Amino acid sequence: MNNAVRHQIKARRVQFDFDDTPLHWLRDDPFSTHIINGIHLLLPEGELWFCRVYNQALPLIKDDQLRADVEGFIRQEAVHSRAHSKAQMYLERHGLRVAPFLNKVEWLFGTALADAPFGLTLLKRKPLKKNWLVLRVGIIAAIEHFTGVLGQWAMDNESWEQNGDATMVDLFKWHLAEEVEHRTVAYDLFEHLCKTQLGFYVSRQALMALVFPLFIYFIAEGGRSLAGQDPDKETRKLARKLLPQLLIQLQQVGQKTQNVPTFSFLFNATLRWVSPRFHPINEGDTQQALDYLARSPAA
């Protein structure tokens, strides 16, 4: 486990009022708006799943500092889930149906990644129960790699303040600042629970090979589901694009506007994960994140 200097990870009380937030909260950029708004659909269920898995893992942790970090992580993720659930109501007020995509997300976390996936109660018995738990901890570590690097991207981003609705920008930047703050926790927990360093390295590569395409698919599909309901006819055309076309557009729009990270940014972040020397402590600036949290209107 990395022995970087730590500070206490704590949840922050936040309140967001989206009554005056427009549907296209990034001015003149419906593509970026819908791609990012799709995150509101993915995160509430996903982050509650994180909490359920980590609560099961707590008794297995033998390091006091790591246990405290995991407990702080759980509290932060629970607050994130509630905040993005409120943002789902903002989408519904603008006339967008969220239930169809939420059904897919609930299937992923509630069926495919459940304690007994697809009803396989065999995985609820020892020793398979522990192996399945550690595997899901590894999946969270891979997902948290992306939330951490996206968090640092958001800390460096200047276009949102120039082009975006202040409340929605603060929601995402507060959340992503906390992702930078706790970016090492999931990785350290997975390493802590793996029996050998070789097993840790091999399994985290295998899990990333699964997580990366799923992450890309759900982000793209969430944005497409919202764009297909947009009042603007041209914007609705996004829903008919194939995934490769959306990724090309993500690259182009990201380069042009800086409102979304490019596909190459995400791909390069995945390549860094491959290194045996990789550790998420090197993927972000904790002080920069804490500085944002200190000035965040909500936090």
C-alpha positions as CSV (number, residue, x, y, z in Angstrom):
1,M,0.0,0.0,0.0
2,N,1.2,3.5,-0.8
3,N,2.4,5.4,2.2
4,A,1.7,8.9,1.0
5,V,0.8,11.5,3.6
6,R,-2.9,11.3,4.3
7,H,-5.6,13.5,5.7
8,Q,-9.0,12.7,7.1
9,I,-11.5,12.0,4.3
10,K,-14.8,13.4,5.4
11,A,-18.3,13.9,3.8
12,R,-19.5,17.5,3.3
13,R,-23.0,18.8,3.6
14,V,-24.1,20.2,0.3
15,Q,-27.3,21.7,-1.1
16,F,-28.0,22.4,-4.8
17,D,-31.0,24.3,-6.3
18,F,-31.5,23.6,-10.0
19,D,-34.7,25.6,-10.4
20,D,-33.0,28.1,-12.7
21,T,-30.6,25.7,-14.4
22,P,-31.3,25.3,-18.1
23,L,-31.4,22.0,-19.9
24,H,-28.4,22.9,-21.9
25,W,-26.4,24.1,-18.9
26,L,-23.2,24.4,-21.0
27,R,-24.0,27.3,-23.3
28,D,-24.4,26.4,-27.0
29,D,-23.1,22.9,-26.4
30,P,-25.9,20.3,-26.2
31,F,-23.6,17.4,-27.0
32,S,-21.4,18.0,-23.9
33,T,-24.4,18.8,-21.8
34,H,-26.1,15.5,-22.5
35,I,-23.0,13.4,-22.2
36,I,-22.2,14.9,-18.8
37,N,-25.9,14.9,-17.7
38,G,-25.9,11.1,-18.4
39,I,-23.7,10.8,-15.3
40,H,-26.6,11.8,-13.2
41,L,-28.3,8.6,-14.3
42,L,-25.3,6.4,-13.7
43,L,-24.0,7.5,-10.4
44,P,-26.7,7.3,-7.8
45,E,-27.2,3.6,-8.1
46,G,-23.5,2.9,-8.8
47,E,-22.3,4.8,-5.8
48,L,-24.8,3.1,-3.4
49,W,-23.4,-0.2,-4.8
50,F,-19.9,1.0,-3.9
51,C,-21.1,1.6,-0.3
52,R,-22.7,-1.8,0.0
53,V,-19.6,-3.6,-1.3
54,Y,-17.3,-1.5,0.9
55,N,-19.4,-2.1,4.0
56,Q,-19.0,-5.8,3.5
57,A,-15.2,-5.3,3.0
58,L,-14.7,-3.3,6.3
59,P,-14.3,-6.4,8.5
60,L,-11.5,-7.7,6.3
61,I,-9.3,-4.6,6.6
62,K,-6.4,-5.0,9.0
63,D,-4.9,-1.5,8.6
64,D,-6.5,1.1,10.8
65,Q,-5.6,4.1,8.6
66,L,-7.0,2.3,5.5
67,R,-10.2,1.4,7.4
68,A,-10.7,5.1,8.3
69,D,-10.1,6.1,4.7
70,V,-12.7,3.5,3.5
71,E,-15.2,4.7,6.0
72,G,-14.7,8.3,4.8
73,F,-15.0,7.1,1.2
74,I,-18.3,5.4,2.0
75,R,-19.7,8.6,3.6
76,Q,-18.6,10.7,0.6
77,E,-20.1,8.4,-1.9
78,A,-23.4,8.3,-0.1
79,V,-23.6,12.1,-0.3
80,H,-22.7,12.0,-4.0
81,S,-25.5,9.6,-4.7
82,R,-28.1,11.8,-3.1
83,A,-26.9,14.9,-4.9
84,H,-27.1,13.3,-8.3
85,S,-30.5,11.8,-7.5
86,K,-31.7,15.4,-7.0
87,A,-30.2,16.2,-10.4
88,Q,-32.4,13.5,-11.9
89,M,-35.4,15.5,-10.8
90,Y,-33.9,18.5,-12.7
91,L,-33.9,16.4,-15.9
92,E,-37.5,15.3,-15.4
93,R,-38.6,18.9,-14.9
94,H,-37.2,19.6,-18.3
95,G,-39.4,16.8,-19.7
96,L,-36.8,14.1,-20.0
97,R,-37.7,10.5,-19.0
98,V,-34.9,8.9,-17.0
99,A,-36.5,5.6,-16.1
100,P,-35.5,3.6,-19.3
101,F,-31.8,4.2,-18.8
102,L,-32.1,3.8,-15.0
103,N,-33.4,0.3,-15.6
104,K,-30.2,-0.6,-17.4
105,V,-28.1,0.8,-14.5
106,E,-30.1,-1.0,-11.9
107,W,-29.7,-4.3,-13.8
108,L,-25.9,-3.8,-13.9
109,F,-25.5,-3.1,-10.2
110,G,-28.5,-4.9,-8.8
111,T,-28.4,-8.1,-10.9
112,A,-25.0,-8.5,-12.7
113,L,-22.9,-7.2,-9.7
114,A,-25.2,-8.2,-6.9
115,D,-24.1,-10.4,-3.9
116,A,-25.8,-13.3,-5.8
117,P,-25.3,-12.2,-9.5
118,F,-28.1,-13.5,-11.8
119,G,-29.4,-15.4,-8.8
120,L,-26.2,-17.5,-8.3
121,T,-26.5,-18.1,-4.6
122,L,-23.4,-20.2,-4.8
123,L,-21.4,-17.0,-4.6
124,K,-22.9,-16.2,-1.2
125,R,-21.1,-19.2,0.3
126,K,-17.6,-19.4,1.7
127,P,-14.9,-19.2,0.2
128,L,-16.5,-17.9,-3.0
129,K,-18.3,-15.2,-1.1
130,K,-15.0,-13.5,-0.2
131,N,-13.5,-14.0,-3.7
132,W,-16.5,-12.4,-5.3
133,L,-16.3,-9.5,-2.8
134,V,-12.6,-8.9,-3.6
135,L,-13.4,-9.1,-7.3
136,R,-16.0,-6.3,-6.9
137,V,-13.6,-4.3,-4.8
138,G,-11.2,-4.5,-7.8
139,I,-14.0,-3.4,-10.2
140,I,-14.5,-0.3,-8.0
141,A,-10.8,0.4,-8.0
142,A,-10.8,0.4,-11.9
143,I,-13.9,2.7,-12.0
144,E,-12.3,5.0,-9.4
145,H,-9.3,5.4,-11.6
146,F,-11.5,7.1,-14.1
147,T,-13.3,9.2,-11.5
148,G,-9.9,10.3,-10.1
149,V,-8.4,11.4,-13.5
150,L,-11.7,13.0,-14.5
151,G,-11.6,14.8,-11.2
152,Q,-8.2,16.2,-11.9
153,W,-9.4,17.2,-15.4
154,A,-12.2,19.1,-13.8
155,M,-9.9,20.9,-11.4
156,D,-7.8,22.0,-14.3
157,N,-10.8,22.9,-16.5
158,E,-11.6,26.6,-17.1
159,S,-14.3,26.3,-19.7
160,W,-17.1,25.3,-17.4
161,E,-17.0,28.5,-15.4
162,Q,-17.0,30.5,-18.6
163,N,-19.7,28.6,-20.4
164,G,-21.8,26.8,-17.7
165,D,-24.5,27.2,-15.2
166,A,-22.9,28.0,-11.9
167,T,-24.9,25.6,-9.8
168,M,-24.4,22.6,-12.1
169,V,-20.7,23.4,-12.5
170,D,-20.4,23.5,-8.7
171,L,-22.1,20.1,-8.3
172,F,-19.7,18.4,-10.7
173,K,-16.6,20.2,-9.5
174,W,-17.4,19.6,-5.8
175,H,-18.0,15.9,-6.5
176,L,-14.9,15.5,-8.7
177,A,-12.8,17.4,-6.2
178,E,-13.7,14.7,-3.6
179,E,-12.9,12.1,-6.2
180,V,-9.4,13.5,-6.4
181,E,-9.3,13.7,-2.6
182,H,-10.0,10.0,-2.1
183,R,-8.5,8.7,-5.4
184,T,-6.1,6.3,-3.6
185,V,-8.6,4.5,-1.4
186,A,-10.1,2.0,-3.8
187,Y,-6.8,1.0,-5.2
188,D,-5.2,0.7,-1.8
189,L,-8.1,-1.4,-0.5
190,F,-7.9,-3.8,-3.5
191,E,-4.2,-4.2,-3.0
192,H,-4.7,-4.8,0.7
193,L,-7.2,-7.6,0.0
194,C,-5.2,-9.4,-2.7
195,K,-3.0,-12.2,-1.5
196,T,0.0,-11.6,-3.7
197,Q,1.4,-8.6,-5.7
198,L,1.4,-10.8,-8.8
199,G,-2.3,-11.6,-8.3
200,F,-3.0,-7.9,-7.6
201,Y,-1.3,-6.8,-10.8
202,V,-2.8,-9.5,-13.1
203,S,-6.3,-9.1,-11.7
204,R,-6.4,-5.3,-11.9
205,Q,-5.4,-5.5,-15.6
206,A,-8.1,-8.1,-16.3
207,L,-10.7,-6.0,-14.5
208,M,-9.7,-2.9,-16.4
209,A,-10.1,-4.7,-19.7
210,L,-13.7,-5.3,-18.5
211,V,-14.4,-1.9,-16.9
212,F,-13.0,0.4,-19.6
213,P,-15.5,-0.6,-22.4
214,L,-18.4,-0.8,-20.0
215,F,-17.5,2.7,-18.6
216,I,-17.4,4.1,-22.2
217,Y,-20.6,2.4,-23.2
218,F,-22.7,3.6,-20.2
219,I,-21.4,7.1,-20.4
220,A,-22.2,7.3,-24.1
221,E,-25.5,5.5,-23.7
222,G,-26.6,7.8,-20.9
223,G,-25.9,10.9,-23.1
224,R,-27.6,9.3,-26.1
225,S,-30.8,8.5,-24.1
226,L,-31.1,12.1,-23.0
227,A,-30.1,13.7,-26.4
228,G,-32.9,11.6,-28.0
229,Q,-35.5,13.4,-26.0
230,D,-34.1,16.9,-26.6
231,P,-36.6,19.5,-27.9
232,D,-34.2,20.5,-30.6
233,K,-34.5,18.3,-33.8
234,E,-30.8,18.5,-34.6
235,T,-29.7,17.5,-31.1
236,R,-32.0,14.5,-31.3
237,K,-29.9,13.1,-34.2
238,L,-27.2,12.3,-31.6
239,A,-29.4,9.4,-30.4
240,R,-29.1,7.7,-33.8
241,K,-25.3,7.7,-33.9
242,L,-23.3,4.5,-33.3
243,L,-20.9,4.3,-30.4
244,P,-17.8,4.9,-32.6
245,Q,-19.4,8.0,-34.1
246,L,-20.1,9.3,-30.6
247,L,-16.5,8.7,-29.6
248,I,-15.3,10.6,-32.6
249,Q,-17.6,13.5,-31.8
250,L,-16.4,13.4,-28.2
251,Q,-12.9,13.8,-29.4
252,Q,-13.7,16.6,-31.7
253,V,-16.0,18.5,-29.3
254,G,-13.5,18.1,-26.4
255,Q,-10.7,19.5,-28.5
256,K,-12.8,22.4,-29.7
257,T,-14.6,23.5,-26.6
258,Q,-12.7,21.9,-23.6
259,N,-16.2,21.2,-22.1
260,V,-15.7,17.4,-22.1
261,P,-12.6,15.2,-21.8
262,T,-11.6,13.7,-25.1
263,F,-11.6,10.0,-25.8
264,S,-7.8,10.1,-26.2
265,F,-7.6,11.5,-22.6
266,L,-9.6,8.6,-21.3
267,F,-7.6,6.1,-23.4
268,N,-4.2,7.5,-22.2
269,A,-5.4,7.3,-18.6
270,T,-6.1,3.6,-19.2
271,L,-2.7,3.0,-20.6
272,R,-1.1,4.5,-17.5
273,W,-2.9,1.9,-15.4
274,V,-0.9,-0.9,-17.1
275,S,2.4,0.1,-15.6
276,P,3.5,-2.1,-12.6
277,R,4.6,1.2,-11.0
278,F,1.2,2.8,-11.3
279,H,-0.4,4.3,-8.2
280,P,-3.3,6.8,-8.2
281,I,-1.4,9.2,-5.9
282,N,0.3,10.4,-9.0
283,E,-2.9,11.0,-10.9
284,G,-4.0,14.2,-9.1
285,D,-3.3,17.1,-6.9
286,T,-4.9,16.8,-3.5
287,Q,-4.2,20.3,-2.4
288,Q,-5.8,21.7,-5.6
289,A,-8.9,19.7,-4.9
290,L,-9.0,20.8,-1.3
291,D,-8.6,24.4,-2.4
292,Y,-11.7,24.1,-4.6
293,L,-13.7,22.5,-1.8
294,A,-12.8,25.4,0.4
295,R,-14.3,27.9,-2.1
296,S,-17.2,25.7,-3.4
297,P,-20.5,27.6,-2.8
298,A,-22.2,24.3,-1.8
299,A,-19.4,22.6,0.1
